[in-house]
Amino acid sequence: MTALVQLRRYDTSTPWGFRMNGGLEFGQPLYIQKVSPGSPSCKAGLRSADVILQIGQSPTQGMSHQQAKMEIIRAGNDVDFIVQRDGFAVPHPTGDQQSPVMHTPHAHSQPHYPPHGSHPDSGVVHEPHWRNGGALQDPSAQSMSFKMLQHELQAE
């Protein structure tokens, strides 16, 4: 099952509240390892073991962990994920890399990536997001500290 998860926050000083693992360099799809209770991610419905199929308009198949982080940073305070739920085995962070505890019973399941050009959220109705009683003026606005962080990450 795929789902659209719309993450929203007031400013970049608020952490999203999730830990993402995986990526091309790890030979794993990008997935959510942990979601912090009460965080914007938790409130939006993001779950541990969600496989991230798309960040904004960018499919994640073949994406490195660093590229995914940059996509999330570029999104600013509003980022949409298309995620796959149910059926991906996520190693539990026990510290024992030899025998991970699986989060779901489907240990051999692989994420289903939608074909290029298809839109898994085509049936989703998008509505304007409201904050403090009014519509967002410019959801792509970025603070100076955000731009500095983005520059630092690109330099790595």
C-alpha positions as CSV (number, residue, x, y, z in Angstrom):
1,M,0.0,0.0,0.0
2,T,1.3,3.5,-0.9
3,A,0.5,6.6,1.0
4,L,1.1,10.3,0.7
5,V,2.6,11.8,3.8
6,Q,2.7,15.6,3.9
7,L,5.2,17.0,6.4
8,R,4.7,20.6,7.5
9,R,6.5,22.7,10.1
10,Y,6.6,26.4,11.0
11,D,10.3,27.0,10.5
12,T,13.6,25.2,10.0
13,S,14.5,25.4,13.7
14,T,11.9,22.6,14.3
15,P,13.3,19.2,13.6
16,W,11.3,16.9,11.4
17,G,11.5,14.1,14.0
18,F,12.4,11.1,12.0
19,R,15.5,9.0,11.3
20,M,16.0,7.9,7.7
21,N,18.2,5.0,6.8
22,G,19.2,3.2,3.6
23,G,20.2,4.5,0.2
24,L,22.0,3.4,-2.9
25,E,25.4,3.2,-1.1
26,F,23.9,0.8,1.5
27,G,22.1,-1.4,-1.0
28,Q,18.8,-0.7,0.6
29,P,15.8,1.5,-0.2
30,L,15.4,4.7,1.8
31,Y,13.3,3.9,4.8
32,I,12.2,5.4,8.1
33,Q,14.0,3.9,11.0
34,K,12.4,5.9,13.8
35,V,9.7,8.6,14.3
36,S,9.8,10.8,17.4
37,P,6.6,11.1,19.3
38,G,4.9,14.5,19.0
39,S,7.1,15.5,16.1
40,P,5.8,17.0,12.8
41,S,6.5,13.6,11.2
42,C,4.5,11.8,13.8
43,K,1.6,14.3,13.5
44,A,1.7,13.8,9.7
45,G,1.4,10.1,10.1
46,L,4.9,9.0,9.1
47,R,5.7,5.5,10.5
48,S,8.7,3.5,11.3
49,A,9.3,1.0,8.4
50,D,7.8,3.3,5.8
51,V,9.8,3.0,2.6
52,I,10.3,6.4,0.9
53,L,9.4,6.0,-2.8
54,Q,9.3,9.7,-3.6
55,I,10.5,12.9,-2.0
56,G,8.6,15.8,-3.4
57,Q,8.6,15.2,-7.2
58,S,11.9,13.1,-7.0
59,P,11.7,9.3,-7.1
60,T,14.1,7.7,-4.7
61,Q,15.0,4.6,-6.6
62,G,18.7,4.7,-7.1
63,M,19.1,7.7,-4.8
64,S,21.9,7.9,-2.2
65,H,21.3,8.7,1.4
66,Q,23.0,12.1,0.9
67,Q,20.9,12.9,-2.2
68,A,17.8,12.1,-0.2
69,K,18.9,14.4,2.7
70,M,19.5,17.2,0.1
71,E,16.0,16.8,-1.4
72,I,14.5,17.1,2.1
73,I,16.6,20.2,2.9
74,R,15.7,21.8,-0.5
75,A,12.0,21.3,0.4
76,G,12.2,23.7,3.3
77,N,9.3,23.6,5.7
78,D,6.9,21.6,3.5
79,V,7.9,18.2,2.1
80,D,5.7,15.4,0.6
81,F,6.7,11.8,0.8
82,I,5.1,8.9,-1.1
83,V,5.8,5.9,1.1
84,Q,5.2,2.2,0.9
85,R,3.6,0.7,4.0
86,D,3.5,-2.9,5.2
87,G,5.8,-5.4,3.8
88,F,9.4,-4.1,4.2
89,A,11.7,-5.7,6.8
90,V,13.5,-3.0,8.7
91,P,16.4,-3.9,10.9
92,H,15.8,-2.9,14.5
93,P,18.5,-0.7,15.9
94,T,19.8,-3.1,18.5
95,G,23.5,-2.5,17.8
96,D,23.8,-6.2,16.7
97,Q,24.4,-6.0,13.0
98,Q,24.7,-9.8,12.6
99,S,21.1,-10.7,13.6
100,P,18.7,-7.8,13.1
101,V,15.2,-8.0,14.5
102,M,12.7,-7.5,11.7
103,H,10.0,-4.9,12.1
104,T,7.5,-6.6,9.8
105,P,6.8,-10.3,9.2
106,H,7.6,-10.0,5.4
107,A,11.3,-10.5,5.5
108,H,11.7,-11.0,1.8
109,S,9.5,-8.2,0.6
110,Q,10.9,-5.5,-1.6
111,P,9.5,-2.0,-2.1
112,H,7.3,-1.5,-5.1
113,Y,8.5,1.6,-7.0
114,P,5.9,3.1,-9.3
115,P,6.9,3.2,-13.0
116,H,8.6,6.3,-14.2
117,G,6.0,8.8,-15.4
118,S,3.2,7.4,-13.2
119,H,1.8,9.5,-10.3
120,P,1.0,7.4,-7.3
121,D,-0.8,10.4,-5.7
122,S,-3.0,11.1,-8.7
123,G,-6.1,10.4,-6.6
124,V,-5.1,12.7,-3.8
125,V,-6.8,16.0,-3.4
126,H,-4.3,18.7,-2.6
127,E,-5.6,21.6,-0.5
128,P,-3.9,24.7,0.7
129,H,-2.1,24.5,4.0
130,W,-3.1,26.8,6.8
131,R,-1.1,28.2,9.6
132,N,-2.0,30.7,12.3
133,G,-5.4,31.4,10.6
134,G,-4.0,32.2,7.2
135,A,-2.7,30.5,4.1
136,L,1.0,30.2,3.6
137,Q,2.4,33.2,1.7
138,D,5.5,31.5,0.2
139,P,6.1,27.9,1.1
140,S,9.4,27.9,-0.7
141,A,10.9,30.7,1.4
142,Q,14.2,29.7,3.1
143,S,15.9,31.2,6.1
144,M,19.5,32.3,5.9
145,S,20.5,29.6,8.4
146,F,18.8,27.0,6.2
147,K,20.7,28.3,3.2
148,M,24.0,28.1,5.1
149,L,23.3,24.6,6.2
150,Q,22.4,23.6,2.7
151,H,25.7,25.1,1.4
152,E,27.7,23.2,4.1
153,L,26.1,19.9,3.1
154,Q,26.8,20.5,-0.5
155,A,30.5,21.1,0.3
156,E,30.9,17.7,2.0
